[in-house]
Amino acid sequence: MTAPEVVTRWLRLVVADAELSPYLIGVDLDRLAAHLTASLDAALGDEPAADAWRGLGLSEAQHRRVVDYLIGVLWALDLPDDRIARVRRAFAGEVDA
């Protein structure tokens, strides 16, 4: 599965979340998806990942839930644990930094 396909699944989960979906009202989802795809590619390549979620005003707990959705998608795809851990660090690190 390609990064754009992963991001599509990831965004579907976030959009379906009743608490998170209001933050996406008025957001250009195609542009967000492109940014998330680039960030995911960077994280999988062991490069710093830009945080596309930061500008949406999510709390730290909400951001963690967004990252958990991504990790769930990657886990369901049977991505190796070390790559999943790399992605989690890259995306969660944006909040912790």
Buried (B, 14 or more C-beta within 10 A) or exposed (E): EEBEEBBBBBBEBBEEBEEBEEBBEEEEEEEBBBBBBBBBBBBBEEEEBBBBBEEBEBEEEBBBBBBBBBBBBBEEEEBEEEEBEBBBBBBBBBBEE
